[in-house]
C-alpha cells in the first residue's frame, strides 16, 4: 500500500473511495493503467477501480480536517495532562437565579403548549 494511503482514517478512506467511484461512474478517466482483461476481471466495477487508485496513492482528492483551537497556556486547558504547574479543574459551581428569573421559568413551564393538566 502506498504511503499516502496510510495517513487516513477508515472513514476518510471510505469517503474518498466512494466519491472517486462516483466520479468514475459518471465518466471520469481512470488514473491507473488497466487493460481490457483486467477491467473484465473486475466487471467494470467503479468501486474496485477507485480502490486501485487509492492503493496506488493517486486518488485526486484532499481531506480537510478541522484544527483544534490554539491554547497558548496549556496549564489552563481543562483537558491538559495534570502535571507540574497544571491547575486543578474545579467542579462547576451552582448558578444563582434571581427571583424574577425563577418566576419566568415557572410561568413558562405552566404554559407548555400541547400539555394538558392532570388536575
Helices and strands as residue ranges (DSSP letters): G 3-7, H 10-25, H 36-41, H 46-56, G 74-76, H 99-110
